[in-house]
């Protein structure tokens, strides 16, 4: 009996030891090793790309523009999209190492297109305003538009804004430019825009017009023989820049740096003189 009991005890001991061994093996397999942790870290998803990296990875900069706003963004006689803003945007894209891809959009929908992320940036003579800064970021300015006083080539009576007192000024009634003429004592003659104001001026039906300096430069570039001249301008002016959704700091900086390089190496001046015959950066 003792011998049988001893054999039973030994058998139970073997069974218990085997069970403990199995538990130990199971516990060891369940615990991750340092090597396992390193492997998991190596296969983790990469960090999200910033805006500049995303543009470079795609190989293109998507640019919102009108295509109907000469001389800034329009189609030439052959139907090719061109213009001052278009050439600036193309050069910026080149310096970023990507292709410029233009997305033509009507002005009324251009900011909605930006909000929907249909493009990465807008190049379309967008003025920098405090209201727009609430929702959007801007690159450094690449063009400045000033209010200028334009008269007939043979007019010697009007040399400054102050000389508008009692004179007829052709102005669009909804434009802030008409306020400048009115504040200087001019009699306002309503017009439908710049072209009509110039027609009235050259035909002698008005004495002057306060208008956009860029439009004046464009007209003189296209028609150098037109009998008008600029005699005064408002200091400062309205600055325009590329527009971005907020949160794209890297891309904004890269575009601003490209614009600064263009101004420094003469590329900007070449484009500016092509469209306006002058440096319009300041």
C-alpha positions in Angstrom: 0.0 0.0 0.0 2.8 2.4 0.9 4.5 1.6 -2.4 1.3 2.3 -4.3 0.7 5.5 -2.4 4.2 6.7 -3.2 3.7 6.0 -6.9 0.4 7.9 -6.9 2.1 10.9 -5.2 4.9 10.9 -7.7 2.4 10.9 -10.6 0.5 13.8 -9.1 3.8 15.7 -8.7 4.6 15.2 -12.4 1.2 16.4 -13.5 1.4 19.5 -11.3 4.9 20.4 -12.6 3.7 20.0 -16.2 0.8 22.3 -15.5 3.0 25.0 -14.0 5.3 24.8 -17.0 2.5 25.3 -19.4 1.3 28.4 -17.4 4.8 29.8 -17.4 5.1 29.4 -21.2 1.7 31.0 -21.7 2.6 34.0 -19.6 5.9 34.5 -21.4 4.2 34.5 -24.8 1.6 37.1 -23.6 4.2 39.6 -22.4 5.6 41.8 -25.3 9.3 41.9 -25.5 11.5 44.9 -26.1 12.1 43.7 -29.6 8.4 43.4 -30.2 7.9 47.0 -29.0 10.6 48.2 -31.4 9.0 46.4 -34.3 5.7 48.0 -33.6 7.3 51.5 -33.4 9.0 50.8 -36.8 5.7 50.0 -38.5 3.7 52.9 -36.9 1.9 55.3 -39.4 4.2 58.2 -40.4 3.5 61.7 -39.0 1.0 63.8 -41.0 2.7 66.0 -43.7 2.6 69.7 -43.3 1.1 71.9 -46.1 4.4 72.5 -47.9 5.4 68.8 -47.8 1.9 67.8 -49.1 2.2 70.2 -52.1 5.7 68.9 -52.9 4.6 65.3 -52.5 1.7 65.9 -55.0 4.1 67.7 -57.4 1.7 70.5 -58.1 0.4 73.8 -56.5 -3.4 74.2 -57.1 -4.1 77.8 -57.8 -7.5 79.5 -57.7 -7.9 82.4 -60.2 -10.6 84.0 -62.3 -9.2 84.0 -65.8 -11.4 86.9 -66.7 -9.7 89.9 -65.0 -7.1 91.5 -67.4 -4.3 92.3 -67.0 -4.0 90.1 -63.9 -5.6 86.8 -65.0 -7.1 86.4 -68.5 -7.0 84.4 -71.7 -4.9 85.8 -74.6 -6.0 85.7 -78.3 -4.9 82.1 -78.5 -6.9 81.1 -75.5 -4.0 80.6 -73.2 -4.4 81.6 -69.5 -2.0 84.4 -68.8 -1.6 87.7 -66.9 0.4 89.3 -64.2 -0.9 87.1 -61.4 -0.7 84.0 -63.5 3.0 84.6 -64.3 3.8 85.4 -60.7 2.1 82.2 -59.6 3.9 80.1 -62.2 7.3 81.5 -61.1 6.4 80.8 -57.4 5.5 77.2 -58.3 8.7 76.8 -60.2 10.7 77.9 -57.2 8.8 75.5 -55.0 9.8 72.7 -57.4 6.2 71.9 -58.4 3.9 72.4 -61.4 1.3 75.3 -61.4 -2.2 73.9 -61.8 -4.8 76.7 -62.3 -8.4 76.2 -61.2 -10.5 78.9 -62.9 -13.3 80.1 -60.6 -15.7 83.1 -60.8 -14.9 85.8 -58.2 -18.1 85.3 -56.4 -17.2 81.7 -55.7 -13.4 81.9 -55.2 -13.4 82.0 -51.4 -16.0 79.2 -51.3 -13.6 77.2 -53.4 -10.8 77.9 -51.0 -13.0 76.9 -48.1 -13.8 73.6 -49.9 -10.0 73.0 -50.4 -10.4 72.9 -54.2 -7.1 74.7 -54.4 -4.1 75.4 -52.2 -3.8 79.2 -52.8 -5.5 82.1 -54.6 -3.6 84.4 -56.9 -6.2 86.9 -58.1 -5.4 90.4 -56.9 -7.0 89.8 -53.5 -6.5 92.9 -51.3 -5.3 92.3 -47.7 -8.0 93.4 -45.3 -8.6 93.0 -41.6 -11.9 91.3 -42.3 -10.2 88.7 -44.5 -7.4 88.1 -42.1 -9.9 86.7 -39.6 -10.4 83.6 -41.8 -7.4 83.5 -44.1 -3.7 84.0 -44.1 -1.8 86.0 -46.7 1.7 85.8 -48.2 3.9 88.9 -48.3 2.4 91.5 -50.6 3.3 91.2 -54.3 1.5 94.3 -55.7 0.3 97.7 -54.5 -2.6 99.6 -56.0 -2.9 103.3 -55.4 -5.6 105.8 -56.1 -4.4 108.3 -58.7 -5.6 111.6 -60.1 -5.9 111.5 -63.9 -6.5 114.5 -66.2 -6.2 115.3 -69.9 -2.7 115.6 -71.2 -3.1 119.4 -71.8 -4.7 120.2 -68.5 -2.5 122.6 -66.4 -5.2 123.6 -63.9 -5.4 120.4 -61.9 -2.1 119.3 -60.4 -3.2 117.9 -57.0 -6.3 116.5 -55.4 -7.0 119.9 -53.8 -7.4 121.4 -57.3 -10.5 119.3 -57.8 -12.7 121.8 -56.0 -15.5 122.9 -58.3 -14.3 120.5 -61.1 -16.2 117.6 -62.7 -14.8 114.2 -61.8 -16.0 111.0 -63.5 -16.5 108.4 -60.8 -18.2 105.0 -60.2 -20.7 106.0 -57.5 -20.2 102.8 -55.5 -16.4 103.1 -55.4 -14.5 104.5 -52.5 -12.5 106.4 -55.1 -15.5 108.7 -55.6 -15.2 109.6 -51.9 -11.7 111.0 -52.5 -13.0 113.2 -55.3 -16.0 114.3 -53.3 -13.9 115.1 -50.2 -11.8 117.4 -52.3 -14.8 119.4 -53.5 -15.3 117.8 -56.9 -18.7 117.6 -58.7 -19.3 113.9 -59.2 -20.3 112.7 -62.7 -21.4 109.0 -62.4 -19.7 106.4 -64.6 -19.9 102.7 -65.0 -16.2 102.1 -64.5 -12.7 103.0 -65.5 -13.1 102.8 -69.3 -16.1 105.1 -69.4 -14.4 107.6 -67.1 -11.4 107.7 -69.5 -13.8 108.2 -72.5 -15.5 111.1 -70.8 -12.1 112.6 -69.9 -10.6 112.4 -73.4 -13.8 113.8 -74.9 -13.7 116.8 -72.6 -17.0 116.1 -70.7 -15.2 115.8 -67.4 -12.1 117.5 -66.0 -10.6 114.5 -64.1 -11.1 111.1 -62.6 -9.7 109.5 -59.4 -9.1 106.0 -60.3 -7.0 102.8 -59.8 -3.3 103.3 -60.5 -2.9 99.8 -61.9 -5.7 100.3 -64.4 -4.0 103.6 -65.5 -0.6 101.9 -66.0 -2.2 99.1 -67.9 -4.0 101.5 -70.2 -0.8 103.5 -70.9 1.0 100.2 -71.6 -1.7 99.1 -74.1 -2.4 102.6 -75.6 0.7 104.8 -75.0 -0.8 107.5 -77.2 -3.9 108.1 -75.1 -4.0 111.8 -74.2 -4.1 111.5 -70.4 -1.6 111.9 -67.6 -1.4 111.1 -63.9 -0.8 114.2 -61.7 -1.2 113.0 -58.1 -1.6 109.9 -56.0 -2.7 108.8 -52.6 0.2 107.7 -50.4 0.2 104.1 -49.3 -2.3 102.1 -51.2 -4.1 98.7 -51.2 -1.8 95.7 -51.0 -2.6 92.4 -52.6 -1.2 89.0 -51.9 -1.6 85.2 -52.2 -4.4 83.8 -50.0 -4.4 80.6 -47.9 -6.6 78.8 -45.5 -5.3 79.2 -41.9 -3.0 76.5 -40.6 -0.8 76.3 -43.7 2.2 78.2 -42.2 4.9 76.3 -44.0 3.4 76.9 -47.4 2.7 80.6 -46.7 6.3 81.1 -45.7 7.6 79.2 -48.8 5.5 81.3 -51.1 6.6 84.6 -49.4 10.2 83.5 -49.6 9.8 82.8 -53.3 8.3 86.2 -53.9 11.1 87.9 -52.0 13.7 86.0 -54.1 11.9 87.1 -57.3 12.0 90.7 -56.2 15.7 90.4 -55.3 16.9 88.7 -58.5 15.0 91.0 -60.9 12.4 88.4 -62.1 9.5 90.3 -60.5 10.5 93.6 -62.1 10.6 91.9 -65.5 7.1 90.6 -65.1 5.9 93.9 -63.7 7.3 95.9 -66.5 5.8 93.5 -69.1 2.3 94.3 -67.9 2.5 97.8 -66.4 5.7 99.3 -67.6 6.7 100.0 -64.0 7.5 98.4 -60.7 4.1 97.9 -59.0 5.5 96.2 -55.8 5.5 99.4 -53.8 
